[in-house]
Amino acid sequence: MKYPARIGGSVLSSLLIAAAATPASAADHQPTVVELFTSQGCSSCPPANANLIKISNRKDVLALSFSVTYWDYLGWRDTYGRPEFTERQVTYEPSLKQSGPYTPQMVINGSATTVGNNLPEIVSLLDEAPRLRGPGLTLNRDRIEIGSGSEAGGADVWLVRYDPRIEAVPVARGENSGTTLQHTHVVHRLERLGTWDGHSASFSLPGPDAGLKTAVLLQRPNGGPILSAITD
């Protein structure tokens, strides 16, 4: 079908407004969630940051970079680090059968892990990762709608706000002193919205954070597998 070469101004404006108001939805084709736990104070982390930049270009991937704080004592305080990001990684370790947190670590869909600077293994895990089959999600500007599901035991509803741009950070001290590190999909906000009990539910979202995108993860408690994911 061919479309008209020109569209009237009022018609075009209406189309743009309608597109902006259309909520994002996720059901059968949810992204694979890749979480990188990294630190600007870790000399092994720059290659992992570069790997996240590479895989973030995949349409089937939701890439998230969490800066942890436990390397700050080496002389450089991570500019993006927050205690809640460190806590998220620590919570993962028992279920992933890890003896403790380390950097750079990548976690795929909350259920598989690998060293973040091993790109071939990361790609292999992404290719082998089963699709998320949890309840459908609909993301509006101020609410997240979650469909019903047969999963027993409930799940946590996590709000994530992240910056999709590539950012460069000069590091003045510590193991990466004198270098400029690149980051992408840096998480700036992580908030648990509540619990999903298997029935259709709706949760309010806080107002938008300037320049940041919104993602919502539906995840088994205590660092369990991710059931559903969506981003705007």
C-alpha positions, 0 to 999 in steps of 0.5 A, a space after each residue: 500500500 502506498 501512502 500519500 506523499 504529504 500529510 496535512 499539518 493538523 492530521 500529522 499533529 494528531 498522529 504524533 499526539 496519538 503515538 506519544 500517548 500509546 502505552 508500551 506493552 510486553 507479552 510474547 516478545 519481552 527483552 532479555 534483561 542483562 544486568 552489569 555490576 561494575 565499578 569505576 574503581 575496578 581495573 577489570 571493568 572497562 572491557 565489560 562496560 564496552 561489552 554492554 555497549 555492544 550488546 545494548 544495540 540488540 533489539 532483544 536486549 534490555 541492558 542495565 548498568 549497576 555501579 556498586 560501591 564496595 571498591 570505593 575504598 581503593 581511592 575513587 568513589 564511583 560517580 554512579 554508585 549506590 548502596 541499593 545497587 550493591 545490595 541487589 548484586 549481593 542478593 543475587 549471589 546465593 541463588 546464582 551459587 556464587 561465593 560473593 559479589 565481584 566485578 565485572 559480573 553480568 546477570 541474564 534474566 536473573 537466572 544465569 551469570 558470567 564474567 562481564 568481560 567475556 563477550 563470547 560467553 555473554 553472546 552464547 548465554 544471550 542466544 541460549 536464554 529462554 524467552 521471558 514468559 511471565 504475565 503481560 505488562 503495559 507501561 503507561 506514563 504514570 502506571 504499570 499494568 500487570 496481567 494475571 498469571 499462573 506463577 505461584 509464590 508471587 513476584 516483586 515489581 521493580 522500577 528502574 530508571 536508566 540513561 540510554 546514552 553513552 557517557 564518558 567519565 574521567 577517573 582521577 584516582 584509583 585503579 583506573 586513574 587517568 583514564 576516561 571510562 565509557 558507560 551506557 544504560 546507567 541505572 540511576 534509580 531502583 525502587 521496589 513498587 510492591 508485590 504481584 500475587 498472580 492476579 491482574 494488578 496496577 501500580 503507580 509510577 513516580 513522576 519521570 526523571 529528566 533524561 531517563 528511560 523507565 523499565 519495570 521488572 517482575 521478578 521472583 523474590 530474593 534475587 530469583 528469576 525475572 518473569 517479565 520485563 518492559 521498557 519505554 
